[in-house]
Amino acid sequence: MSHAASPRELTDHYQITSMILGEGSTSTVHKAIHPQSKVEVAAKLLSLRTDAEEYRTEVLALSRVNHPNIVSFRGHKRLVVNGSLSGVVYMDLLDTNGSQPTLASLLEKEIKFHERSALQILSSLVSALSHLHAEGIAHRDIKPENCSIHMAQLKPILFDLGYAYIHPRCEREGLILRENIGTPLYMSPEVLLSRGYDPFAVDVWGLGILLYGMIYGDVPNSDVESEEELQAVMSSSSGFPFPCCSAYMAKLLGGMLAFQPEKRWTLDMIRAFIDEYSSN
């Protein structure tokens, strides 16, 4: 039987409070508290009428992975809120308004990272993405809003896997998808221009966008106002310039943000390049 939502919506596991931690295009994230242990978690609410697929995808993806740089899964539940059936995904609570800001919030303040600090963060993200890919999961929505960074430890956390692509761990060769997923500003050229794409190569582009943001305090084409204009800019370009950084960093960014996906570096290539730099 349906009922109106109260400030604390009692579930079997947690009490969902009225405190909103964040809002996305399809979801709202609340703080939730375990009534016995008082452990606080994040509760992501999605409408099962309009966003059932996103709910199922996030639950399945998070339940498969266990990595220190991917948000930890704390369970899920379906419940009625304001007369509508919702899916709730419970995750570790990130202090995005304090010690673990999102990269997006750092870019709003034009904060830049030294190259060695950026590479330390990138190395952890490569490890996280390698773990995802080994499980047959492509994130498909890697962007500054979906990555928090513990500033004291330089520890990144990837989250928001609702748009992930989940594939059998074998038979990935020749995989091409047509469904355009993500935010246009952060899309790889092959996604933005509807050319068909390998979702695992798209994730490398996403990491490149994060690295670019850490180095420059901004993302490419941030001054472009519309998706149509962005498509025109990207279709007429063969690559981004990388001024005011070391030759090493320019080479790394160029490999990750290669416009042609067949020339884009793999995670193994990125890892080897970082290891070579770290050994010098």
N, C-alpha and C positions, 0 to 999 in steps of 0.2 A: 504494500500500500504506500502511495507517495505521501510525502510530507514536506513542509517548507523547511529550507535550510536554516539552522540556528548558527550562532557564532561558533559553536563547536559541534561539528557533525560527527557523532560517535560511530566508529567503525569497529570491527573485530580487533584491529591492531592499533590504530592510532586515532586520536581526536584531531580533526582538521579544524584549525582555528580560522578566524576571519582575517588574520594578517596575510596580506597578499605580498609575495616576494617578487613576483614578476608576471608579466602577461605577454603572450605571444599571439600570433594571428589566429591560432585555433585552440589555445589552452590558457589556463590560469594556474599559477603555482602558489600554493599556500604553505604556511608553516603548519606542521602537524606534530603532536606530542603523544608519546606512548604513556597511557595513564598510570601504569605501574612503575616503569623504569625512569620515566620523565625524559627519555631520550627524544631529542628533536630531529625531525626529518623534513624533507621537502615533499609536498604532495601535489603532483601535477594532475589537474582535472581536465578531461576532454569529454565532449559530448559524444555519446555512442550513437546518436542519430546522424551526426554529420562527419564524425572523425573516428569511427570505429576502426578503420584500417590503420590509422596512425597509432591508436592505442595498442592494437595487437602487435604491430611492428616493434614499438618501443619495448613492450613487455618481453617479446621473444628475443630481441637483440640484447637487452640488458641481462636477461637471465642466462645468456650464453657466455658472457664475458666476465672476466675478473682481472682487473689491471689497476695499478695504483694511479694511473693517469686517465682513467675513465670513471665517471661517477658511479658509485656503488648502488646496486639495486636492493631495495628493502621490501619488495613485495608489491602486490597490486590487488585491486578490489573493484567491484561494480556496486554503485549505490545510487539512490534517487536523491537528486538535489533540485529543489524548486519544481518538483513534478516531472523532471527530465532525467532519464537514465544516463549516468556519467561513468566513465572509467577513470580510476585513480591509479597513478603510478607513484610508488613511494621510492625516494632516493635519498642519499646522503644530503644533508643540508650544507650548502656552500655559503660562506660569508662574503657574498658578492658586493655587499655594501661596506665591507671593512677590509679584512686582510686578504681576501680572495676576489678581487674585482675581475670583471670580465675584461678581455682585451678591448672590446668595444668602448667600455667606459674609460679605459686608459687612452684610447685614441681620441676620444672627445676632449681630453686634456692635452693632447699632442705630446704624450709621453713617449720617449724613445728608449730603446735598450742598447747598451754596448754590444758589440758583435759577439763577444764571448758569452755574455748572458743570454742573448737571443739564441745562440747555438745550443746552450745547455737546455733551454726550454724546448727547442726544436727536437733535440735528441730524444727527450721524453715523449714528445708527440709522435715521433716516428715509431718508437717502441709501442705506444698505444695503438697506432694505426696498423702496425704489423700484426698485433694481436687480433684486432678486429678482422683484418683481411684473412688471417689464418683460419678464422671461424666462418669464413664465407660471407662476411658482413662488410658492405661499403657504407660509410656514413652518409654521403651525398649532400650534407648541409653544413660542412665545416666553414665557419665564419667567426669573426671576432666576438659576436654575441653568444656563441656556443662554446667558448673557451674561457675558463677562469684561470687566473694565475695567482698562486700564493706568493706574494712579493718577497717575503723574507727567505723563502726556500727556493724561489724560482721554479716552483712546481706547478705545471699546468694540469687542468682537468677538462677533458672533453665531455660534453653532455648533449642532450636533445637528439636522440636517435629515432625520432618518430618518422623521419623520411628515409631511413636506412633501406638499402637493398640487401636482401638476404638470399644467398645463392648456395647451392651445394658446393662443398669444398673442392670438388673436382670439376672438370669440364668448363673451366673459365675461359679457355682460349677462344677467341673470336666472339666473345660476348659483346653485344651491342644493344643498348637500351634507347628508347625514343621518348620516354616520359620526361618532360622538363621539370626538374625539382630544384628548389633553392631560391635564393635572393639574386636577382639579375646582376647587381653590382659585383657579386662574388662568383658568379658562374664562369666556368671555363668556356673558351670560345665555342667548342663543339656543342655544349649544352645551350648556350645563349643563342647560337645561330641554328639550332635544331638540325644538326648534322648527324645525330646518333652518337652514342658515347659509351665508353667503357667506364663503369662507375668507380672502379678501383683507380684508374688513371685520374679521374675527376677529383678524388680525394687528395692526390698529390698536389694538384692545382690549389685546392683549398689550403693545404699546409703552406704552400708558397705565398698565398695571400696573407696568412698569419705572420709568416716571417717578414714579408715586405712591410706589414704594419708595425712590427716590432722595431725594424730598422729605421723606417722613415716617419713613424708617428701618424701615418695615414695609409689609405689603400689606393690602388690605381683607379683612375677615372672617378674619383669621389666628387668631382665638380660637374659631372654629367648629370643632367636633370631628369631624363626620361629613358625608359627602356629602349624606345626606338632610336634615340640618339646614341645610346650605348651600343646597340647593335651596329649602327653605322660606323662608329669609331672602331669597334673591334674587327669588323669585316674588312676595313681598309688598312689595318695595322698588321705587322708581322712580329711584333714583340714590344716589350716595355723597355725603356732605358733604366739603367741603375746607376745614377750619378752619386758622388759623394760617399762611396763605400769602398772597401778594399776590393782588389781584383778577385780575391777568393770568394767574398760574399757575392759579388756580381755574377761570378760563374755559377754559384750555387742557386741563386735566384733565377738565373737564366735557364738552368736545367729544370727547376721545379715549375716555372711559369712559361715553359715552351708552348707556343700557340698550337703547334702540331702535336697531337697526343702521342704519335709514334716516336717523337723525339724527346718527349718528356721523361725525366729521370724516374727510375723506380725507387721504391723505398730502400732496397738494398744498395743502390748506387748512392743515395743520399747518406745512408748510414756510413758507408765506406769513406765518403768524402769528409764527413764530420770527424771520423776516427783519424783520418790522415792529418787533418788540421789540428786536432787535439794532441797528437803525438809530436808536433813541431814546437 
